[in-house]
Amino acid sequence: MPEAADLSLLFSPRSVAIAGASANVDSPGHDYVRSLQLAGFSGPIYPINLRAPEIAGLKAYPSVADVPGAVDLVISCVPASAVLDLIEQCAAREVKFLHLFTGRFSETGDAGAASLERRIVARAAERGVRILGPNGMGLYHPAGGLSFRPDMPLEAGHVGFLSQSGNNAMEAITRGHFRGLRFGKVANYGNGLDLTPAVLLRYLGEDAETKVIGAYVEGVADGRAFFDALTYAAARKPVIIHKAGRTAAGAKSAASHTAALAGSAEVWSAALAQSGAYEARSQEHLLDLMVATSMLGTPRGRNAAVVGGGGGRSVQSADAVEECGLILPALPGEVRERVREKAPALADWIRNPVDQSILAGSGLSSNGLLEMMLQSEAYDFGIANVGEDWFFGRPDAADRLSHACNRLASIAKESSKPVAVVLGPTETANREHRAAVDAVRDSFAAQGIAVFPSVERAAWMMAQLYTHLIGGKNP
């Protein structure tokens, strides 16, 4: 088993040079300079530009050779035809890592561009320069002051992420942040010619900062190396893979995007299961599983306690849970007796899932019932529908919603069993209602509460966690 490459200076460089830096605020060469500044990069930033004396308030230099200090990482925004010379400059200054934002290589399908790409990889190997890319946005590591866009969130965390697509990396970070994920080391590797997904996976598998790994993969050139690295990483921490390009149309699109060799969907599914990784088949599944493995414990069984929502929602919840292979045990005797003490008329009426609409005026709430059910050995986990639409029909809706959700957050944090919270999307024309739901969602995210937009997705996620616990067998 090969050792993981030392990529510490890739993700935490002491200095960065941007080749092709530009004073044009609409150019990538300007964005990378500003991104580093706004991310709080603490080391020297060296813009490289043949003519401009200054870029974004920083002194610019005609070439890497003219930079006064040592350089750990060079970001390339130069044309493809200039990359071979840039590699020579990097080698002369003992630069360890070169990130090629530069694209238009083999992904174009042009034979000449593919030939140049092969020459670049060979030249870099000869000169001892490791390449991330080409055709990739590069690195995001808030703790190290790295970002590939000036508008990215900057709170540091422990979720590692690899992506063959730059836009996908940006979407996963911003959407994940919205749901409470805080990212550590992220790499968009593009064509992945030198620092392949296998190399990056093995590194993140050993990285102490990284607790969970997510990845978006279109295809790999060396399937055996990828499988070995994936197995290595998945034995150490949760790894979730979103394999795109599963269909014929998707594979064709992947080839023109990153020159990816997509491979058979069946082979990929089997390999992911054998490696011990989670398989996601959409970005939504990928985010749900990263949220779950980051914020929830693993359910020790299939028995669900489901509360909240009106009668229709409770019926839909029952369908969603059972269709995922999970179980809805009836309220056990000790819970039913506690209900009888507080609301005698409801003791023989309440079912699991709990219909929130029958609780009005009883002195019992869905939160109170959830707390009782989680304390019972009959249940392994909880799914709590907030039922935000009900609150908006009451006076002081926002205050009531906030109070109920604060109570729900306390229950979820104090429970020894995992609790998934369901808070729907803000699909309403009422701006005050949208603001109230978003405020609650932000509060949940800040407290590390796992929130899902539907009971169907929450149930699917719980089933995935349990299936993974028992070794990939169907519940």
C-alpha positions as CSV (number, residue, x, y, z in Angstrom):
1,M,0.0,0.0,0.0
2,P,1.7,3.3,-1.1
3,E,2.1,6.1,1.5
4,A,0.0,9.2,1.2
5,A,1.7,12.0,-0.6
6,D,2.7,15.0,1.6
7,L,0.3,17.7,0.4
8,S,0.6,19.9,3.4
9,L,2.1,22.8,1.4
10,L,-0.6,22.4,-1.2
11,F,-3.4,23.1,1.2
12,S,-1.4,25.3,3.6
13,P,1.2,27.1,1.5
14,R,3.4,29.7,3.1
15,S,3.3,31.9,0.0
16,V,1.4,31.9,-3.3
17,A,2.1,33.4,-6.7
18,I,-0.6,34.0,-9.3
19,A,0.7,33.7,-12.9
20,G,-1.5,35.7,-15.2
21,A,-2.7,37.9,-12.4
22,S,-4.7,40.8,-13.9
23,A,-6.0,44.3,-12.9
24,N,-9.2,43.4,-14.8
25,V,-11.8,42.8,-12.1
26,D,-13.8,40.5,-14.4
27,S,-10.9,38.1,-14.9
28,P,-9.9,34.9,-13.1
29,G,-6.4,36.4,-12.7
30,H,-7.9,39.1,-10.5
31,D,-10.3,36.9,-8.7
32,Y,-7.6,34.6,-7.4
33,V,-5.7,37.6,-5.9
34,R,-8.8,39.0,-4.3
35,S,-9.9,35.6,-3.1
36,L,-6.7,35.1,-1.2
37,Q,-6.9,38.6,0.3
38,L,-10.5,38.2,1.4
39,A,-9.8,34.7,2.8
40,G,-7.2,36.2,5.1
41,F,-4.2,34.4,3.6
42,S,-1.4,35.3,6.0
43,G,1.7,34.8,3.8
44,P,3.0,36.8,0.8
45,I,0.8,37.0,-2.3
46,Y,2.8,37.6,-5.5
47,P,0.8,38.7,-8.6
48,I,2.7,37.8,-11.8
49,N,2.1,40.1,-14.7
50,L,4.5,41.2,-17.4
51,R,3.4,44.9,-17.5
52,A,1.3,45.9,-14.5
53,P,3.3,47.3,-11.6
54,E,0.5,46.6,-9.1
55,I,-2.6,44.5,-8.8
56,A,-5.2,44.8,-6.1
57,G,-2.8,46.9,-4.0
58,L,0.0,44.3,-4.2
59,K,3.3,44.8,-6.0
60,A,3.4,42.7,-9.2
61,Y,6.4,40.9,-10.8
62,P,7.1,40.1,-14.4
63,S,7.8,36.4,-13.8
64,V,8.1,33.8,-11.0
65,A,11.9,34.2,-11.3
66,D,11.5,37.9,-10.2
67,V,9.6,37.1,-7.0
68,P,11.9,38.0,-4.0
69,G,10.9,35.2,-1.6
70,A,10.3,31.4,-1.7
71,V,7.0,30.2,-3.3
72,D,5.1,27.1,-2.2
73,L,2.2,27.3,-4.7
74,V,1.7,28.9,-8.1
75,I,-1.8,29.4,-9.5
76,S,-1.7,29.5,-13.3
77,C,-4.2,31.7,-15.2
78,V,-1.9,31.9,-18.3
79,P,-2.9,30.4,-21.7
80,A,-2.2,26.7,-22.3
81,S,0.7,27.6,-24.7
82,A,2.6,29.3,-21.8
83,V,2.4,26.4,-19.3
84,L,5.6,24.6,-20.3
85,D,7.6,27.8,-19.7
86,L,5.8,28.3,-16.4
87,I,6.8,24.9,-15.3
88,E,10.5,25.7,-16.0
89,Q,10.1,28.9,-13.9
90,C,8.6,26.9,-11.0
91,A,11.3,24.3,-11.2
92,A,14.0,27.0,-11.1
93,R,12.5,28.5,-7.9
94,E,11.9,25.0,-6.3
95,V,8.1,25.5,-6.3
96,K,6.5,22.3,-5.1
97,F,2.9,22.8,-6.4
98,L,1.4,24.3,-9.5
99,H,-2.3,24.6,-9.8
100,L,-3.5,24.9,-13.4
101,F,-6.7,26.8,-13.6
102,T,-5.6,26.9,-17.2
103,G,-7.7,24.6,-19.4
104,R,-8.5,23.8,-23.0
105,F,-6.5,20.6,-23.1
106,S,-7.7,17.0,-23.6
107,E,-11.3,17.9,-22.6
108,T,-11.6,19.8,-25.9
109,G,-11.2,16.6,-27.9
110,D,-8.4,18.3,-29.9
111,A,-5.4,16.0,-30.6
112,G,-2.9,18.9,-30.4
113,A,-4.3,20.0,-27.1
114,A,-4.2,16.5,-25.7
115,S,-0.6,16.2,-26.9
116,L,0.4,19.4,-25.1
117,E,-1.3,18.1,-22.0
118,R,0.9,15.0,-22.1
119,R,4.0,17.1,-22.5
120,I,3.1,19.3,-19.6
121,V,2.6,16.3,-17.3
122,A,5.9,14.7,-18.4
123,R,7.8,18.0,-18.0
124,A,6.4,18.6,-14.5
125,A,7.3,15.1,-13.5
126,E,10.9,15.6,-14.8
127,R,11.2,18.9,-12.9
128,G,9.7,17.7,-9.6
129,V,6.6,20.0,-9.8
130,R,3.3,18.5,-8.7
131,I,0.3,19.6,-10.7
132,L,-3.3,20.1,-9.5
133,G,-5.6,20.2,-12.6
134,P,-5.5,21.3,-15.3
135,N,-8.9,22.8,-16.0
136,G,-9.8,23.2,-12.3
137,M,-10.7,26.0,-9.9
138,G,-8.2,24.6,-7.4
139,L,-8.2,25.0,-3.6
140,Y,-10.5,26.1,-0.8
141,H,-9.1,25.8,2.7
142,P,-10.5,28.5,5.1
143,A,-8.1,27.5,7.9
144,G,-5.2,28.1,5.5
145,G,-6.6,31.3,4.0
146,L,-7.3,29.7,0.6
147,S,-10.3,30.3,-1.6
148,F,-10.9,30.1,-5.3
149,R,-13.7,32.7,-5.3
150,P,-14.0,36.0,-3.4
151,D,-17.6,35.2,-2.2
152,M,-17.1,31.9,-0.4
153,P,-17.9,31.3,3.3
154,L,-14.8,31.5,5.5
155,E,-15.7,29.5,8.6
156,A,-13.3,26.6,9.0
157,G,-14.5,23.1,9.7
158,H,-13.7,19.4,9.2
159,V,-15.5,18.3,6.0
160,G,-13.1,17.5,3.2
161,F,-14.4,17.6,-0.4
162,L,-13.0,16.6,-3.8
163,S,-14.7,17.6,-7.0
164,Q,-13.9,17.0,-10.6
165,S,-16.1,20.1,-11.4
166,G,-15.4,23.6,-10.2
167,N,-19.0,24.7,-10.2
168,N,-20.0,21.6,-8.3
169,A,-17.4,22.3,-5.7
170,M,-18.7,25.9,-5.3
171,E,-22.3,24.7,-5.1
172,A,-21.5,22.0,-2.5
173,I,-19.7,24.5,-0.3
174,T,-22.3,27.2,-0.4
175,R,-25.3,24.9,-0.1
176,G,-23.6,22.8,2.5
177,H,-22.7,25.9,4.5
178,F,-26.3,26.9,4.4
179,R,-27.2,23.6,6.1
180,G,-24.5,23.9,8.8
181,L,-21.5,22.1,7.1
182,R,-18.2,23.7,7.7
183,F,-15.5,22.7,5.3
184,G,-11.8,22.0,5.8
185,K,-9.7,21.0,2.8
186,V,-11.4,21.2,-0.6
187,A,-9.8,20.5,-4.0
188,N,-11.3,20.9,-7.5
189,Y,-8.9,18.8,-9.5
190,G,-10.3,19.1,-13.0
191,N,-8.7,16.7,-15.4
192,G,-6.7,15.2,-12.4
193,L,-3.6,14.3,-14.4
194,D,-1.0,14.3,-11.6
195,L,-2.7,14.9,-8.3
196,T,-5.4,12.4,-9.1
197,P,-8.5,11.7,-7.0
198,A,-6.8,8.6,-5.7
199,V,-3.8,10.7,-4.4
200,L,-6.1,13.3,-2.9
201,L,-8.4,10.7,-1.3
202,R,-5.4,8.9,0.4
203,Y,-4.2,12.2,1.7
204,L,-7.6,13.2,3.2
205,G,-7.9,9.7,4.6
206,E,-4.9,10.4,6.8
207,D,-5.5,14.1,7.4
208,A,-6.3,14.7,11.1
209,E,-8.3,17.9,10.2
210,T,-10.7,15.9,8.0
211,K,-13.4,14.0,9.7
212,V,-15.8,13.4,6.8
213,I,-15.0,13.2,3.0
214,G,-17.4,14.0,0.2
215,A,-16.5,13.7,-3.5
216,Y,-18.0,14.5,-6.9
217,V,-16.4,12.2,-9.5
218,E,-17.2,12.0,-13.2
219,G,-14.6,9.3,-14.0
220,V,-11.1,8.1,-13.2
221,A,-8.2,7.0,-15.4
222,D,-6.8,4.4,-13.0
223,G,-9.7,2.5,-11.4
224,R,-7.6,0.2,-9.3
225,A,-5.6,3.1,-7.7
226,F,-8.9,4.9,-7.0
227,F,-10.5,1.9,-5.4
228,D,-7.5,1.2,-3.2
229,A,-7.4,4.8,-2.0
230,L,-11.1,4.9,-1.5
231,T,-11.0,1.6,0.6
232,Y,-8.1,3.1,2.6
233,A,-9.9,6.3,3.3
234,A,-13.4,4.7,4.0
235,A,-11.8,2.5,6.6
236,R,-10.8,5.6,8.6
237,K,-13.7,8.0,8.2
238,P,-17.0,8.3,6.4
239,V,-16.6,8.8,2.6
240,I,-19.5,9.8,0.4
241,I,-19.1,9.6,-3.4
242,H,-21.4,11.2,-5.9
243,K,-20.6,9.4,-9.2
244,A,-21.9,11.4,-12.1
245,G,-21.9,10.3,-15.8
246,R,-23.8,7.1,-15.0
247,T,-25.9,7.3,-18.1
248,A,-24.8,7.3,-21.8
249,A,-25.6,11.0,-22.1
250,G,-23.9,11.8,-18.8
251,A,-20.8,9.9,-19.8
252,K,-20.6,11.8,-23.0
253,S,-21.0,15.1,-21.2
254,A,-18.3,14.1,-18.7
255,A,-15.8,13.4,-21.5
256,S,-16.2,16.9,-22.9
257,H,-16.1,18.5,-19.4
258,T,-13.0,17.0,-17.9
259,A,-12.0,14.3,-20.4
260,A,-13.3,11.8,-17.8
261,L,-13.7,8.0,-18.5
262,A,-17.0,7.5,-16.8
263,G,-17.3,3.7,-16.6
264,S,-20.3,1.4,-16.0
265,A,-22.8,2.5,-13.4
266,E,-23.2,-1.1,-12.1
267,V,-19.4,-1.5,-11.7
268,W,-19.2,1.8,-9.8
269,S,-22.0,0.9,-7.5
270,A,-20.4,-2.4,-6.7
271,A,-17.0,-0.9,-6.2
272,L,-18.3,1.8,-3.8
273,A,-20.2,-0.8,-1.8
274,Q,-17.2,-3.0,-1.6
275,S,-14.9,-0.2,-0.6
276,G,-17.1,0.8,2.4
277,A,-18.0,4.2,0.9
278,Y,-21.5,5.7,0.7
279,E,-23.0,6.2,-2.8
280,A,-24.9,9.3,-3.6
281,R,-26.8,9.6,-6.9
282,S,-27.5,13.3,-6.8
283,Q,-26.0,16.5,-5.2
284,E,-29.0,16.4,-2.8
285,H,-28.1,12.9,-1.6
286,L,-24.4,13.9,-1.3
287,L,-25.3,16.9,0.9
288,D,-27.8,14.9,3.0
289,L,-25.2,12.2,3.7
290,M,-22.4,14.8,4.5
291,V,-24.8,16.5,6.9
292,A,-25.8,13.2,8.4
293,T,-22.3,11.8,8.9
294,S,-21.0,15.2,10.2
295,M,-23.9,15.9,12.6
296,L,-25.6,12.7,13.5
297,G,-24.7,9.5,15.3
298,T,-25.6,6.2,13.6
299,P,-28.9,4.6,14.4
300,R,-28.5,1.2,16.0
301,G,-31.7,-0.2,14.5
302,R,-34.5,0.5,12.1
303,N,-37.2,1.7,14.6
304,A,-38.3,5.3,13.9
305,A,-40.1,7.7,16.2
306,V,-41.7,10.2,13.8
307,V,-43.6,13.3,15.1
308,G,-45.1,16.6,13.7
309,G,-47.1,17.7,10.7
310,G,-50.8,17.4,10.2
311,G,-52.8,14.3,9.3
312,G,-51.7,14.2,5.7
313,R,-48.1,14.7,6.5
314,S,-48.2,11.9,9.1
315,V,-49.6,9.6,6.4
316,Q,-46.9,10.6,4.0
317,S,-44.3,10.2,6.7
318,A,-45.5,6.6,7.3
319,D,-45.1,5.8,3.6
320,A,-41.7,7.4,3.4
321,V,-40.3,5.6,6.4
322,E,-41.7,2.2,5.5
323,E,-40.6,2.5,1.8
324,C,-37.1,3.0,3.0
325,G,-37.1,-0.3,4.9
326,L,-37.5,1.3,8.3
327,I,-40.0,0.4,11.0
328,L,-42.7,2.5,12.9
329,P,-43.3,0.7,16.2
330,A,-46.5,1.6,18.0
331,L,-46.2,3.7,21.2
332,P,-45.0,1.3,23.9
333,G,-47.0,1.0,27.1
334,E,-44.8,3.2,29.3
335,V,-45.1,6.1,26.8
336,R,-48.8,5.6,26.4
337,E,-49.3,5.8,30.1
338,R,-47.3,9.1,30.3
339,V,-49.6,10.4,27.6
340,R,-52.6,9.3,29.6
341,E,-51.4,11.3,32.6
342,K,-51.2,14.5,30.6
343,A,-54.1,14.0,28.1
344,P,-56.3,11.1,28.9
345,A,-58.5,11.6,25.8
346,L,-55.5,11.1,23.5
347,A,-53.9,8.1,25.1
348,D,-55.5,5.5,22.9
349,W,-55.7,7.7,19.8
350,I,-52.1,8.8,19.2
351,R,-50.1,6.8,16.7
352,N,-46.6,6.7,15.3
353,P,-46.2,8.9,13.3
354,V,-47.7,11.5,15.6
355,D,-50.3,13.6,14.0
356,Q,-49.7,17.1,15.3
357,S,-53.2,18.3,14.5
358,I,-54.9,16.2,17.2
359,L,-52.7,17.7,19.9
360,A,-54.1,21.2,20.0
361,G,-55.4,22.2,23.4
362,S,-54.3,18.9,25.0
363,G,-51.3,20.2,26.9
364,L,-49.1,17.9,24.8
365,S,-46.9,19.0,22.0
366,S,-45.1,17.0,19.3
367,N,-41.8,18.0,20.9
368,G,-43.0,16.6,24.2
369,L,-44.0,13.4,22.6
370,L,-40.7,13.2,20.7
371,E,-38.8,13.5,24.0
372,M,-40.9,10.7,25.5
373,M,-40.4,8.4,22.5
374,L,-36.7,9.0,22.4
375,Q,-36.4,7.9,26.0
376,S,-38.0,4.6,25.2
377,E,-36.0,1.5,24.1
378,A,-38.6,0.9,21.5
379,Y,-37.1,3.6,19.2
380,D,-33.6,3.9,17.6
381,F,-33.9,7.4,16.1
382,G,-36.2,10.3,15.6
383,I,-37.6,12.3,12.7
384,A,-39.2,15.6,13.7
385,N,-41.4,17.5,11.3
386,V,-41.4,21.1,12.4
387,G,-44.7,21.7,10.7
388,E,-43.9,25.3,10.1
389,D,-47.1,25.9,8.0
390,W,-49.3,25.3,11.1
391,F,-47.5,28.1,13.0
392,F,-48.3,30.6,10.3
393,G,-52.0,30.3,11.0
394,R,-51.5,31.4,14.6
395,P,-50.9,34.8,16.2
396,D,-47.3,35.7,16.8
397,A,-46.3,33.0,14.3
398,A,-42.6,33.8,14.1
399,D,-42.2,33.9,17.9
400,R,-44.1,30.6,18.3
401,L,-42.1,28.9,15.6
402,S,-38.8,30.1,17.1
403,H,-39.8,28.9,20.6
404,A,-40.8,25.5,19.4
405,C,-37.7,25.1,17.3
406,N,-35.4,26.1,20.2
407,R,-37.1,23.4,22.3
408,L,-36.7,20.9,19.4
409,A,-33.0,21.8,19.1
410,S,-32.5,21.1,22.8
411,I,-34.1,17.7,22.6
412,A,-32.1,16.8,19.6
413,K,-28.8,17.8,21.2
414,E,-29.5,16.1,24.5
415,S,-30.7,12.8,23.0
416,S,-28.3,9.9,22.8
417,K,-30.2,8.9,19.6
418,P,-29.9,10.6,16.2
419,V,-32.7,13.1,15.4
420,A,-33.3,14.4,11.9
421,V,-35.2,17.7,11.8
422,V,-37.5,18.3,8.8
423,L,-37.9,22.0,7.9
424,G,-39.5,22.5,4.5
425,P,-38.4,24.9,1.8
426,T,-39.7,28.5,1.9
427,E,-42.2,28.0,-0.9
428,T,-44.6,30.8,-0.1
429,A,-45.2,34.3,-1.4
430,N,-45.3,35.7,2.1
431,R,-41.9,37.3,2.7
432,E,-42.3,37.4,6.5
433,H,-43.0,33.7,6.6
434,R,-39.9,33.0,4.4
435,A,-37.8,35.2,6.7
436,A,-39.1,33.4,9.8
437,V,-38.3,29.9,8.4
438,D,-34.8,31.0,7.2
439,A,-34.1,32.4,10.6
440,V,-35.0,29.1,12.2
441,R,-32.9,27.2,9.6
442,D,-29.9,29.4,10.3
443,S,-30.3,28.8,14.1
444,F,-30.4,25.0,13.5
445,A,-27.3,25.2,11.3
446,A,-25.4,27.3,13.9
447,Q,-26.2,24.7,16.6
448,G,-25.1,21.7,14.5
449,I,-28.7,20.3,14.1
450,A,-29.1,18.1,11.0
451,V,-31.9,19.6,9.0
452,F,-33.6,18.1,5.9
453,P,-36.1,19.6,3.5
454,S,-38.5,16.7,3.5
455,V,-39.4,13.6,5.5
456,E,-38.7,11.5,2.4
457,R,-35.0,12.7,2.3
458,A,-34.7,12.3,6.1
459,A,-35.9,8.8,6.0
460,W,-33.7,7.8,3.1
461,M,-30.7,9.2,4.9
462,M,-31.5,7.3,8.1
463,A,-31.8,4.1,6.1
464,Q,-28.4,4.7,4.4
465,L,-26.8,5.2,7.8
466,Y,-28.2,2.0,9.2
467,T,-27.5,0.0,6.0
468,H,-23.9,1.2,6.2
469,L,-23.7,0.1,9.8
470,I,-24.7,-3.4,9.0
471,G,-22.3,-3.7,6.1
472,G,-24.3,-2.6,3.1
473,K,-27.1,-5.2,3.5
474,N,-30.6,-4.2,2.9
475,P,-32.6,-3.6,6.1
